[in-house]
């Protein structure tokens, strides 16, 4: 994928191409404003074209949704605690990750 963005690159097309991405990544890849990307993600989600594939902790320690293309079951939101190791996945997700760490 090229580092430059084309004016006709849509959020939907980019998410299809990369498979999974956070809104921040999609903002960088498409070159579109944050509000535009967020609104597009909300619309695609309500149309069941995308789902929440996972959650990850961003640099500020906030939980970010990792959007995935296609109709699927949403990942459960992780439990957060006030500690340096704040991200605690659900046990079934942690077990699945341990079986398939490269996903």
OpenMM code with the backbone's topology and positions (N, CA, C; nanometers):
from openmm import Vec3, app, unit

residues = "UNK UNK UNK UNK UNK UNK UNK UNK UNK UNK UNK UNK UNK UNK UNK UNK UNK UNK UNK UNK UNK UNK UNK UNK UNK UNK UNK UNK UNK UNK UNK UNK UNK UNK UNK UNK UNK UNK UNK UNK UNK UNK UNK UNK UNK UNK UNK UNK UNK UNK UNK UNK UNK UNK UNK UNK UNK UNK UNK UNK UNK UNK UNK UNK UNK UNK UNK UNK UNK UNK UNK UNK UNK UNK UNK UNK UNK UNK UNK UNK UNK UNK UNK UNK UNK UNK UNK UNK UNK UNK UNK UNK UNK UNK UNK UNK UNK UNK UNK UNK UNK UNK UNK".split()
positions = [
    Vec3(0.0850, -0.1176, 0.0000),
    Vec3(0.0000, 0.0000, 0.0000),
    Vec3(0.0893, 0.1236, 0.0000),
    Vec3(0.0528, 0.2225, -0.0757),
    Vec3(0.1352, 0.3420, -0.0875),
    Vec3(0.1159, 0.4339, 0.0324),
    Vec3(0.2145, 0.5151, 0.0572),
    Vec3(0.2097, 0.6093, 0.1684),
    Vec3(0.1216, 0.7298, 0.1358),
    Vec3(0.1046, 0.7601, 0.0086),
    Vec3(0.0213, 0.8732, -0.0288),
    Vec3(-0.1224, 0.8284, -0.0433),
    Vec3(-0.2137, 0.9200, -0.0195),
    Vec3(-0.3553, 0.8858, -0.0288),
    Vec3(-0.4157, 0.9525, -0.1511),
    Vec3(-0.5087, 0.8840, -0.2110),
    Vec3(-0.5793, 0.9352, -0.3270),
    Vec3(-0.7056, 1.0046, -0.2793),
    Vec3(-0.7507, 1.1089, -0.3476),
    Vec3(-0.8711, 1.1787, -0.3026),
    Vec3(-0.9969, 1.0915, -0.3074),
    Vec3(-0.9974, 0.9834, -0.3863),
    Vec3(-1.1161, 0.8999, -0.3942),
    Vec3(-1.1066, 0.7725, -0.3093),
    Vec3(-1.0105, 0.7669, -0.2171),
    Vec3(-0.9999, 0.6537, -0.1262),
    Vec3(-1.1049, 0.6711, -0.0167),
    Vec3(-1.1918, 0.5739, -0.0042),
    Vec3(-1.2954, 0.5828, 0.0977),
    Vec3(-1.2540, 0.5020, 0.2201),
    Vec3(-1.3176, 0.5312, 0.3312),
    Vec3(-1.2917, 0.4581, 0.4544),
    Vec3(-1.3282, 0.3110, 0.4348),
    Vec3(-1.4430, 0.2862, 0.3714),
    Vec3(-1.4875, 0.1486, 0.3494),
    Vec3(-1.3885, 0.0712, 0.2635),
    Vec3(-1.3435, 0.1315, 0.1550),
    Vec3(-1.2487, 0.0635, 0.0654),
    Vec3(-1.1172, 0.0351, 0.1366),
    Vec3(-1.0707, 0.1307, 0.2166),
    Vec3(-0.9446, 0.1127, 0.2876),
    Vec3(-0.9569, 0.0024, 0.3932),
    Vec3(-1.0703, -0.0001, 0.4645),
    Vec3(-1.0889, -0.1035, 0.5658),
    Vec3(-1.0988, -0.2410, 0.5005),
    Vec3(-1.1616, -0.2493, 0.3841),
    Vec3(-1.1663, -0.3761, 0.3108),
    Vec3(-1.0256, -0.4204, 0.2734),
    Vec3(-0.9441, -0.3269, 0.2322),
    Vec3(-0.8081, -0.3583, 0.1874),
    Vec3(-0.7195, -0.4062, 0.3026),
    Vec3(-0.7257, -0.3371, 0.4161),
    Vec3(-0.6380, -0.3731, 0.5282),
    Vec3(-0.6986, -0.4793, 0.6190),
    Vec3(-0.8293, -0.4970, 0.6145),
    Vec3(-0.8949, -0.6007, 0.6946),
    Vec3(-0.9369, -0.5544, 0.8322),
    Vec3(-0.8416, -0.5037, 0.9104),
    Vec3(-0.8694, -0.4570, 1.0469),
    Vec3(-0.7893, -0.3307, 1.0723),
    Vec3(-0.8524, -0.2317, 1.1380),
    Vec3(-0.7814, -0.1079, 1.1676),
    Vec3(-0.8587, -0.0260, 1.2703),
    Vec3(-0.7861, 0.0562, 1.3440),
    Vec3(-0.8496, 0.1512, 1.4354),
    Vec3(-0.8876, 0.2755, 1.3558),
    Vec3(-0.9675, 0.3607, 1.4162),
    Vec3(-1.0064, 0.4844, 1.3476),
    Vec3(-0.8845, 0.5726, 1.3225),
    Vec3(-0.7908, 0.5736, 1.4143),
    Vec3(-0.6694, 0.6548, 1.3979),
    Vec3(-0.5905, 0.6108, 1.2754),
    Vec3(-0.5786, 0.4807, 1.2569),
    Vec3(-0.5066, 0.4280, 1.1400),
    Vec3(-0.5810, 0.4646, 1.0121),
    Vec3(-0.7130, 0.4530, 1.0141),
    Vec3(-0.7921, 0.4864, 0.8956),
    Vec3(-0.7824, 0.6353, 0.8617),
    Vec3(-0.7737, 0.7195, 0.9629),
    Vec3(-0.7559, 0.8638, 0.9401),
    Vec3(-0.6247, 0.8881, 0.8663),
    Vec3(-0.5190, 0.8206, 0.9107),
    Vec3(-0.3880, 0.8375, 0.8475),
    Vec3(-0.3857, 0.7803, 0.7059),
    Vec3(-0.4479, 0.6647, 0.6869),
    Vec3(-0.4442, 0.6007, 0.5550),
    Vec3(-0.5289, 0.6724, 0.4503),
    Vec3(-0.6423, 0.7265, 0.4920),
    Vec3(-0.7311, 0.7916, 0.3955),
    Vec3(-0.7039, 0.9399, 0.3797),
    Vec3(-0.6447, 1.0016, 0.4814),
    Vec3(-0.6214, 1.1451, 0.4767),
    Vec3(-0.7479, 1.2262, 0.4985),
    Vec3(-0.8507, 1.1631, 0.5481),
    Vec3(-0.9782, 1.2310, 0.5722),
    Vec3(-0.9827, 1.2842, 0.7158),
    Vec3(-1.0679, 1.3853, 0.7403),
    Vec3(-1.0801, 1.4406, 0.8761),
    Vec3(-1.1349, 1.3360, 0.9747),
    Vec3(-1.0976, 1.3535, 1.1012),
    Vec3(-1.1392, 1.2604, 1.2059),
    Vec3(-1.2910, 1.2456, 1.2120),
    Vec3(-1.3627, 1.3559, 1.2091),
    Vec3(-1.5088, 1.3514, 1.2194),
    Vec3(-1.5703, 1.2725, 1.1037),
    Vec3(-1.5158, 1.2893, 0.9853),
    Vec3(-1.5643, 1.2176, 0.8677),
    Vec3(-1.5439, 1.0669, 0.8826),
    Vec3(-1.4261, 1.0276, 0.9279),
    Vec3(-1.3960, 0.8851, 0.9450),
    Vec3(-1.4849, 0.8238, 1.0534),
    Vec3(-1.4998, 0.8922, 1.1658),
    Vec3(-1.5829, 0.8415, 1.2756),
    Vec3(-1.7279, 0.8259, 1.2300),
    Vec3(-1.7813, 0.9261, 1.1610),
    Vec3(-1.9194, 0.9177, 1.1119),
    Vec3(-1.9369, 0.8041, 1.0119),
    Vec3(-1.8395, 0.7857, 0.9248),
    Vec3(-1.8461, 0.6766, 0.8280),
    Vec3(-1.8432, 0.5419, 0.8980),
    Vec3(-1.7569, 0.5276, 0.9983),
    Vec3(-1.7503, 0.4019, 1.0736),
    Vec3(-1.8827, 0.3730, 1.1438),
    Vec3(-1.9436, 0.4757, 1.2028),
    Vec3(-2.0730, 0.4571, 1.2689),
    Vec3(-2.1790, 0.4115, 1.1693),
    Vec3(-2.1815, 0.4746, 1.0519),
    Vec3(-2.2792, 0.4370, 0.9500),
    Vec3(-2.2573, 0.2946, 0.9004),
    Vec3(-2.1323, 0.2586, 0.8738),
    Vec3(-2.1021, 0.1225, 0.8286),
    Vec3(-2.1378, 0.0198, 0.9362),
    Vec3(-2.1157, 0.0563, 1.0614),
    Vec3(-2.1474, -0.0344, 1.1730),
    Vec3(-2.2986, -0.0567, 1.1822),
    Vec3(-2.3762, 0.0502, 1.1701),
    Vec3(-2.5217, 0.0380, 1.1776),
    Vec3(-2.5796, -0.0355, 1.0566),
    Vec3(-2.5082, -0.0346, 0.9458),
    Vec3(-2.5496, -0.1095, 0.8269),
    Vec3(-2.4999, -0.2539, 0.8308),
    Vec3(-2.4325, -0.2928, 0.9386),
    Vec3(-2.3754, -0.4275, 0.9577),
    Vec3(-2.2718, -0.4638, 0.8510),
    Vec3(-2.2003, -0.3638, 0.8022),
    Vec3(-2.0929, -0.3908, 0.7068),
    Vec3(-1.9591, -0.4109, 0.7768),
    Vec3(-1.9480, -0.3592, 0.8993),
    Vec3(-1.8270, -0.3769, 0.9785),
    Vec3(-1.8666, -0.4181, 1.1196),
    Vec3(-1.7692, -0.4690, 1.1942),
    Vec3(-1.7926, -0.5038, 1.3344),
    Vec3(-1.6656, -0.4737, 1.4137),
    Vec3(-1.6794, -0.4787, 1.5455),
    Vec3(-1.5648, -0.4552, 1.6335),
    Vec3(-1.4907, -0.5875, 1.6455),
    Vec3(-1.3757, -0.5950, 1.5800),
    Vec3(-1.2988, -0.7189, 1.5776),
    Vec3(-1.2188, -0.7420, 1.7046),
    Vec3(-1.1769, -0.6345, 1.7686),
    Vec3(-1.0962, -0.6454, 1.8901),
    Vec3(-1.0871, -0.5074, 1.9546),
    Vec3(-1.0240, -0.5048, 2.0682),
    Vec3(-0.9935, -0.3785, 2.1363),
    Vec3(-0.8446, -0.3770, 2.1628),
    Vec3(-0.7863, -0.2569, 2.1581),
    Vec3(-0.6458, -0.2427, 2.1941),
    Vec3(-0.6282, -0.1132, 2.2721),
    Vec3(-0.5208, -0.1062, 2.3472),
    Vec3(-0.4934, 0.0129, 2.4267),
    Vec3(-0.4029, 0.1049, 2.3463),
    Vec3(-0.4431, 0.2314, 2.3323),
    Vec3(-0.3611, 0.3258, 2.2570),
    Vec3(-0.2494, 0.3817, 2.3455),
    Vec3(-0.1721, 0.4741, 2.2927),
    Vec3(-0.0568, 0.5288, 2.3648),
    Vec3(-0.0947, 0.6011, 2.4936),
    Vec3(-0.2163, 0.6545, 2.4991),
    Vec3(-0.2619, 0.7255, 2.6188),
    Vec3(-0.3243, 0.6324, 2.7223),
    Vec3(-0.3279, 0.5046, 2.6929),
    Vec3(-0.3882, 0.4102, 2.7858),
    Vec3(-0.5388, 0.3964, 2.7693),
    Vec3(-0.5921, 0.4518, 2.6611),
    Vec3(-0.7354, 0.4424, 2.6353),
    Vec3(-0.7627, 0.3209, 2.5474),
    Vec3(-0.8802, 0.2630, 2.5654),
    Vec3(-0.9184, 0.1481, 2.4846),
    Vec3(-0.9694, 0.1977, 2.3499),
    Vec3(-0.9165, 0.1409, 2.2423),
    Vec3(-0.9574, 0.1768, 2.1066),
    Vec3(-1.0187, 0.0543, 2.0394),
    Vec3(-1.1244, 0.0783, 1.9618),
    Vec3(-1.1884, -0.0290, 1.8866),
    Vec3(-1.1062, -0.0589, 1.7618),
    Vec3(-1.0889, -0.1870, 1.7353),
    Vec3(-1.0260, -0.2293, 1.6110),
    Vec3(-1.1388, -0.2775, 1.5211),
    Vec3(-1.1661, -0.2010, 1.4167),
    Vec3(-1.2776, -0.2306, 1.3275),
    Vec3(-1.2366, -0.3366, 1.2274),
    Vec3(-1.3275, -0.4286, 1.1987),
    Vec3(-1.3014, -0.5350, 1.1016),
    Vec3(-1.4110, -0.5338, 0.9955),
    Vec3(-1.3727, -0.5612, 0.8721),
    Vec3(-1.4685, -0.5617, 0.7630),
    Vec3(-1.5553, -0.6867, 0.7704),
    Vec3(-1.6808, -0.6731, 0.7385),
    Vec3(-1.7727, -0.7863, 0.7320),
    Vec3(-1.8653, -0.7900, 0.8523),
    Vec3(-1.9721, -0.8660, 0.8345),
    Vec3(-2.0697, -0.8835, 0.9415),
    Vec3(-2.0204, -0.9939, 1.0332),
    Vec3(-1.9995, -0.9621, 1.1580),
    Vec3(-1.9506, -1.0603, 1.2533),
    Vec3(-1.9907, -1.0214, 1.3936),
    Vec3(-1.9596, -1.1067, 1.4868),
    Vec3(-1.9875, -1.0770, 1.6269),
    Vec3(-1.8844, -0.9782, 1.6791),
    Vec3(-1.9325, -0.8807, 1.7548),
    Vec3(-1.8420, -0.7832, 1.8155),
    Vec3(-1.7620, -0.8473, 1.9274),
    Vec3(-1.6367, -0.8066, 1.9386),
    Vec3(-1.5539, -0.8484, 2.0513),
    Vec3(-1.6073, -0.7814, 2.1771),
    Vec3(-1.5944, -0.8494, 2.2887),
    Vec3(-1.6402, -0.7894, 2.4142),
    Vec3(-1.5384, -0.6873, 2.4619),
    Vec3(-1.5904, -0.5789, 2.5183),
    Vec3(-1.5031, -0.4729, 2.5682),
    Vec3(-1.4261, -0.5236, 2.6890),
    Vec3(-1.2950, -0.4979, 2.6951),
    Vec3(-1.2139, -0.5480, 2.8058),
    Vec3(-1.2431, -0.4756, 2.9366),
    Vec3(-1.2104, -0.5418, 3.0447),
    Vec3(-1.2223, -0.4833, 3.1774),
    Vec3(-1.0994, -0.3969, 3.2001),
    Vec3(-1.1208, -0.2742, 3.2445),
    Vec3(-1.0083, -0.1840, 3.2677),
    Vec3(-0.9894, -0.1628, 3.4178),
    Vec3(-0.8654, -0.1586, 3.4592),
    Vec3(-0.8306, -0.1307, 3.5989),
    Vec3(-0.7311, -0.0170, 3.6019),
    Vec3(-0.7279, 0.0533, 3.7126),
    Vec3(-0.6324, 0.1635, 3.7283),
    Vec3(-0.4977, 0.1070, 3.7708),
    Vec3(-0.4183, 0.0714, 3.6731),
    Vec3(-0.2838, 0.0210, 3.6987),
    Vec3(-0.2009, 0.0439, 3.5732),
    Vec3(-0.0730, 0.0180, 3.5825),
    Vec3(0.0124, 0.0342, 3.4657),
    Vec3(-0.0195, -0.0700, 3.3600),
    Vec3(-0.0596, -0.1876, 3.4021),
    Vec3(-0.1028, -0.2909, 3.3085),
    Vec3(-0.2547, -0.2863, 3.3081),
    Vec3(-0.3105, -0.1972, 3.2253),
    Vec3(-0.4532, -0.1694, 3.2313),
    Vec3(-0.5371, -0.2610, 3.1447),
    Vec3(-0.4797, -0.3213, 3.0434),
    Vec3(-0.5575, -0.3995, 2.9495),
    Vec3(-0.5686, -0.5435, 2.9978),
    Vec3(-0.6896, -0.5835, 3.0325),
    Vec3(-0.7136, -0.7195, 3.0792),
    Vec3(-0.8205, -0.7809, 2.9893),
    Vec3(-0.7808, -0.8673, 2.8961),
    Vec3(-0.8809, -0.9253, 2.8072),
    Vec3(-0.9666, -1.0280, 2.8802),
    Vec3(-1.0826, -1.0582, 2.8232),
    Vec3(-1.1657, -1.1650, 2.8774),
    Vec3(-1.0908, -1.2962, 2.8632),
    Vec3(-1.1180, -1.3896, 2.9523),
    Vec3(-1.0434, -1.5152, 2.9545),
    Vec3(-1.0536, -1.5916, 2.8229),
    Vec3(-1.1726, -1.5970, 2.7629),
    Vec3(-1.1861, -1.6727, 2.6384),
    Vec3(-1.1065, -1.6097, 2.5253),
    Vec3(-1.0959, -1.4776, 2.5233),
    Vec3(-1.0164, -1.4106, 2.4210),
    Vec3(-0.8675, -1.4306, 2.4469),
    Vec3(-0.8280, -1.4290, 2.5724),
    Vec3(-0.6878, -1.4516, 2.6060),
    Vec3(-0.6475, -1.5935, 2.5693),
    Vec3(-0.7335, -1.6884, 2.5961),
    Vec3(-0.7040, -1.8277, 2.5626),
    Vec3(-0.6945, -1.8459, 2.4120),
    Vec3(-0.7823, -1.7808, 2.3374),
    Vec3(-0.7782, -1.7894, 2.1914),
    Vec3(-0.6507, -1.7279, 2.1387),
    Vec3(-0.6070, -1.6181, 2.1971),
    Vec3(-0.4842, -1.5550, 2.1533),
    Vec3(-0.3647, -1.6445, 2.1798),
    Vec3(-0.3649, -1.7122, 2.2942),
    Vec3(-0.2527, -1.8002, 2.3275),
    Vec3(-0.2435, -1.9166, 2.2302),
    Vec3(-0.3577, -1.9628, 2.1782),
    Vec3(-0.3552, -2.0717, 2.0810),
    Vec3(-0.3118, -2.0211, 1.9443),
    Vec3(-0.3437, -1.8942, 1.9116),
    Vec3(-0.3129, -1.8359, 1.7806),
    Vec3(-0.2496, -1.6984, 1.7986),
    Vec3(-0.1276, -1.6876, 1.8470),
    Vec3(-0.0679, -1.5571, 1.8763),
    Vec3(-0.0406, -1.4715, 1.7534),
    Vec3(-0.0429, -1.5262, 1.6347),
    Vec3(-0.0104, -1.4477, 1.5141),
    Vec3(-0.1318, -1.3799, 1.4540),
    Vec3(-0.2539, -1.4021, 1.5052),
    Vec3(-0.3752, -1.3407, 1.4475),
    Vec3(-0.3823, -1.1939, 1.4756),
] * unit.nanometer
topology = app.Topology()
chain = topology.addChain("A")
for resn in residues:
    res = topology.addResidue(resn, chain)
    for name in ("N", "CA", "C"):
        topology.addAtom(name, app.Element.getBySymbol(name[0]), res)
